[in-house]
Amino acid sequence: MDLSAELKENLISRIKNSNDITLLNKLKTVFDSSEQALYQLNAEQENAINSGREQIKREEFSANAKVITDLREWLSKK
């Protein structure tokens, strides 16, 4: 087992066995803050997401099944 896998196993075991709420909350904070850094969006991406959310509120969308059916129909005509 490589060092990374060993470290993960050790941490998982220690977390599972811990009843220290303060420690667990601190670990959660560390994980949450590191995940936020992974999802840094630029203004264009934020705008696209907000636009999509507004479209959903106005019910301007198609069900996934309908999109797949339409796509298959379109592809069969090619």
N, C-alpha and C positions, 0 to 999 in steps of 0.2 A: 504494500500500500504506500502511495506517495505521501509526502509531508502534508500536502494540502488536504488529502482525504483523511489522514489521521487527525489533523487539527479539527476538521469539520465534525468527525465522529466524536472527538473529545468534547467539543463545545455543545453538540446536540445532547450528549449524555448529561453534561453538567446542567444544561438548561432544563431538561426533563426532570431532573432530580431536585431542582431548586424550588423552594417555597418562599424565597425572598422576593416579595412583591416589588420592593424598591429596586433591586437588581434587575428584575425582569422588565420593569418599566424603563429603566435606563437602557437596557439592551434594545427594547422596542424603539426608543428614541433614536438610538444609533442607526438601527436598520431603516427607520422611516426617513431620516435625514439623508442617508446614503442613497436610498431609492429616489428621493426627490431630485438628486443631482443627475440621475440617469434620464429623467424626463424633463429636462430643461427645454422648453419650447420657445421658438422665436415668435415675433409678432405675427407673421404670416400664418404660422401654424395655429396660434391662439385664435386668430380671426376665423380661420377655416372651421375650427371646432365650434366656436360660438355661432357661426353661420349655420352649421349643421344642427346644433341644438335648437336654434330658432325655427328651422324648417320642421323639426320634429314637433315642436310646440304647435305649429300651424298645420300639423298632420300632412306635410308635403313629403311623403316618402312612400315606398312600395315595400310590401312584405317580401322577405327573403325568398320564399317559395315562388312568388310571382316573378321576381327578377330572374331566378334560375330557369323557370319555364320559358320566359321570354327570350333569354339568352340561348337556350337550346333550340328554340324555334328559329331564331335568327341564324344560328350556326348551321342548321339543317338546310337553309336556303342558299348557303354559300357553295 
